């Protein structure tokens, strides 16, 4: 499973996130091409090699080519993204980031989310940073994002509303909404900007997973400190943990998993899709809906979310804030899980990732990633049944392969 782990040892900003992804292998031309689908004029994206304190990385600059007013309503930005021809994954992540910013600003100014208008975050460069980060993760095929402890400085920062304390109010709200860990460094400067905070708090789980790393990137900011002012990102794959034949109980393994459930009979059905997306973004392993009948014969929907105990509060907050429920049930559970591994096959139209199911040391199933097949359909205008069928036929060669002690597939592979 391709993942990204961000290490914000010197804080984070939107341009630092973009620089880190580019330095870790994101193709700048591919990023520019994807950003063109946003339909936002008046800027040029520049990525240049940069060195500081003996560390080499990338610094990104969004240079304006025309005068820009910095005030855009959340509704305007949402409409721009929704009506664009960006990839669906890019749209989903970008909207999720901006939704978080809008909710944070609404809390700070005690107003409705729909009435929020952005100042600095509504500027062209901030929009490019946020949508660019979402696009970069999509182009790199990143499925899950993780982050280390956030860092910020002290003192004050000047913004459209005047002189504000560090962290800026919107940044502080984003941290509070996500429950993200924060450590302040004794430096009189803003290290964590609202855009940087929004990208990480809205997309990342704040833990360091066991992973095999394929690349590391550094995205440099504009400030200078006594240390490298960079956001570091590690790109790689999750390391699957081997299960014993007899799995330990949650109390023995220390990993307690839970099932959160709630029944809803008074919510617009169209609101379930963004709710499920938010639950996944906040760390749910699985989310599903079940049609049920409540008292007096009322049709209703049961929402179920599986996660680890550490994510309980965050997921309960999503359910309380983004649905009409008045209560959530929690049940400890035990699960038997097969191993999972991501490989890729080459079809006549391009690469497709394949999800392998591993049980008892053998590959027992191989399923194409729908998103990859859909991307080929859009690019080449071919029926999805052909793409999915060809990828499935090629992937069948994985079935029956074994996994050795070094976690490598033995035998021939596509």
N, C-alpha and C positions, 0 to 999 in steps of 0.2 A: 504494500500500500504506500504510494508516494506521499511523503509528508514534508512539512517545513517546520523547523524549530527556530524561533527568533530569540536572540540573546540581546536584550536591550540594556547592556551594561552601561551605556551612556545615553539612556533615554531613547526616544524614537520620534520620528516625524514622517510625513508622507513621502517626502523626497528621499529620506534615508531608507525607507522600506523599498522604494523603487530601485535605488542604487544597489541595495543588497541583493535583490532578486536578479538584476542584470549581471552583477559581479559573479553570481552563483551559476550563471548559464542561460538566463533569459535572453533571447535574441532581440536586440533593440529594434530592428526593422519589423519583426513580427509584432512587437508591442505597438509601434507607431501605426501599423496597418490596422490593428484591432482598435486602437483609440480613434482612428479616422471614422469608424462606424458610429461613434458617439455623436458626430455632427457638430462638434464644438469648435468654432474657428478662433483665430487670433492668437496662436501660440506656436512655438517650436520646442520640441523635446530634445534636449542635449544630454548625452551621457559621456563622461570623460574619465580616463584613468586618474586616480588621485592617490597620493601617498602622505601619510602623517605618522610621526613617531615610529617610522620603520615598517609600517603596515601598508600594503597596497590594496586598493579597492576601487570603487566607482563613486563619482559624485554626479548627481542628476540635477539639471536645472531646467525649469520650465520658463522660457523667455517669451514675454508678451510681444506680439507684433502689431497690436492695436490697443487703444485705450479700453480698459474694462472697468465697469462699475462693480463694486464688491458686494452688492446687496442682491441676493436671490432668495426667493422663498423656497422652502422645502418642497412645496407642491410643484414649483417650476423645475427643480432639479429632478424630482421623481418622474415628471412627465417627459423630460428630456431623455432619461435613461430608458424608461419603458417604451418609448416610441422609437428608440434607436435600433440599429441592426447589430448591436453587440451580441456576442455569444450569450446563451441563456445563463451559463454559469457565471460569466462576468456580470451580467445584469443582477443576478440574485445576490452575489456578494456585495456589489456596489450599493444596491438598494438597502441591504441589511446594515451596512456601515452608516449610510446617511440617515437611516431610520433611528439608529442609536444616537447619532448627533442631534437629531431633531428632538428626541425624547429628553436628552440631557438639557438642551437649551430651553425646552418647555418647562422643565423643572426649575431651572435657574430663574427664569423670568415669570413663572407662575402664569403660563398661558397654554392654550390648546396647541397640540403638536402641529395641526394643520395651519396655524397662524405663525409658525416660526419662520423667521427670515434670517439667513446666515450673512455674517459680515465677512471676516477673513476666510471662513470656510466656503463661502459662496463665490470666491474669486476663481478665475480660470485655473490658476496654478494649483489650488487646493482640489478642485474637481478632477483635474488631470492626475494628481497624486493618488486620490482615492480610487478612481476608476482604473487607473494604471496598475495599482497594487492588486485589485480584483482581477484585472486582465492577466497580469503576470502569473498569478497563482493558477489561473485557468490554463494558460498556455503551457505552463510547466507540468500540468496534470496533477497538481497537488490536491489530494483528497481531504486531508486534515491538517490543521495548523495548531502549533503549540508555541508557548512562550515562557521565558523565564520571568523572574521578578522585575516589575517595572521600576525605573529610576527617574527621579526628577530632582531639580535643585531647590533653591529657596529664593526669597526676595519677591520682586514684583515684575510684571510685564506690561507693556503699554499695548492696548487694543482699542477697537472702535468704541468701546464703552468707557474708556479711560484707563487709569492705572489699576491693574488687578493683581491679586496675590497669586503666587506660584504654589501649587498647580492652579492654572486658570479654572474658573468655576465650571465650565463645561467639561474640562478634563477630569476634575474632581468627581463630577456626577457620573461620568462614564466609568470611572474606577469603582465608585460605590454601587452602581447598577450591576456590575459584573462580579463584584467581590474579588477583583484582581489584587494580588499582593503588590505593595509599593514600598520602596525604600528611598529616602531622601539623602542626597549627597550634599556635603557642605560646600556648595558653590553657588554664588549669587547669579543664577541664570535659569531660564526655562529650558529644561532638557527634554521634557515630554510635551509635545504640542497636542492640541485637540485632534488633529488629523491622525497623528501617530497613535494616540490613545484609542481613537475610534477603530482603527484598523486592527489593533491587537485585541482590545477588549471585546470586540464584536465577532472576531473570527477565531480567536485562539483559546485553547484550554491551557491553564497556567500550571503546567507540569512538564517535566522533561522525560520523554519516553525513551525506552531502549530502542536504539535505531542503528542501522548501518548507513554510514554517510557517504554520499557520492560527490558532493561538492559543498564548499563553504564560501560565502560571499560577504563583503563588507560594503555598506552604503554610508558614505560620509556626509555629515551635516556641515553647515556653514560656520558654526562657532568653533573656537579653539580653546582647548582645556589642557591640563597637564597630562592627559592621557588621550589615546585616539578617540575622537568624537565620531563614533561609527555605530551603526546597528548591524549586528552580525546575524546571518541566517545559515542554518545547516539544512541541506536538502538530502533526503535519503529515503529509506524504507523502514517501516516498523519491523522489529525482530519478533517473530512469532515465538511464544513460549511453548515448550514441549509440555504436554499433559501426561501425567502418570496414568496407568490403566485405571487405578482407583483414585478419583479426584478428591483432594482434601476438601473439608467443609469450609465455608466462608470464614468461620472463626479461626480455623487452623491456618489458612492461607493468608489471612489478613485482608483479603479483598471481598468486601461485602457488597453484593449487588442487590438492587431494589427494583420493585415495580411500582410506579406511580400511576394512579388511575383517577379519573373523574368522569361523571355523567353530565351531559349537557343537552338540554332540550329547547333552548331559546336563543341560539346563535345562528347567524347567516351562514349557510354551508360554504359559501365562498371564502369565509375567513379561516377555514381549517387548513388550507394549503400553506399560508404564511405562518400559521401557528406551528405546524409540523416542521417547517424549515427552521424556525427559531429554536425549537427543542433540539433538533440535530446540531445546530450551531453551538448550543450551550452544553453539549457533551453527551446527549442521549445516544445509547448504542442502537436502539431500535424504537420506532414510534409507529403505532397503528391505530386504526379506527374500527370500532365494532358497532353495527346498528343494534339497538336494544329498544325495549318497550318499558316505559316507566309507569308510575301510578296513573290511574284513570285512562289507561290506554294511550298515553302520549308517546309518539315516536321520539327517540333520542339517539345520541351517539356517545359511546364510551371511548375516551381517549386513554391510551395506555403508552407509557414510556418506560423503557428499561435503561438503567444507568448504574454507576457505582454510587456508594453512599455519599462520597465527597461532593457529588454534583446535585444532591437533593435540593438544597436551598435555592440554587440557581434555576433549576427546572421548575420548582414550585412557584418561584417568582414569575417565570414566563407564563405558566398556566394561569396564575392569578391576574396578571396584568394584561394578557392578550387573549383571554377568553372570558366568558360570562360566568364561569364557575364560582361557587362560594366555598368550596372545600376540595381537598385532594387527599386521597388515601395512599398509604405507603405500606408495602409488604416486602419483607426480606425474601429473596429467592436464591436458588442455586441453579446453575446452568451447566450442561455439558457442551463444550464448544469444539468444533472441528478447527483445524488450522487453516489459515488463509494466506495466499501468496499471489502477487501480481506479476504476470509475465506479459509478453506482447507477441503478436503474430503479424505477418505482412500479407495483406490482401492486395488485389490488383489495384485498389484505390488508395491504399495507404495503411499505416500502422493502426492496430486495434489492441487495446489492453485486454487481457484475459484474466479473470479471477479464478484461481485454482482452489478447490476444496481438498484439504489434506486430512486424511484420517488413518491412524495406525501406520504412519510413515509412507503412505501411498497417496497419489493424486486420484481422487474418486470422481471428480467432476471438473469441468472447465467451461466457464460461461463468459461470453463477450461483454464488455462494458457498453451499456446502451448509449451513454453520452458520446463515446468515440464513434459508434456506428451512426448516430444522429449527425455528428459533425461532418462525416463523409457524405451523408445524404444531402446535406445543405450545400457542401462544396461541389459535389459532382452530379447532383440531381439524379440519383439512382434510387430505385425502390429499397427501402430499408430491409425488406425480407431477403434481398440478394446479398446485401452487405453482412447482415447478421448470420445468414445461412453459410456464407463462405467462411467467415471468421470462426463459426462453430465447427465446421468440417475440419479446418486446419488445426483448431485447438484440441480436437479429439486425440491428436497424437500425444498430448500430455497425459492423458488418462492411463493409469497403470504405472506411470513412472514412480520411482521411489526417491525419498529424501535422505541423503547421507548425514553423517555426524557433523559435517561442515555446513549443513542446511542448503546443500546444492542438489539439484535434480540430477539423477543419474540416467544414463542412456541418452539416446538421440532426442533432440528437441527441435521445434520448428525454427 
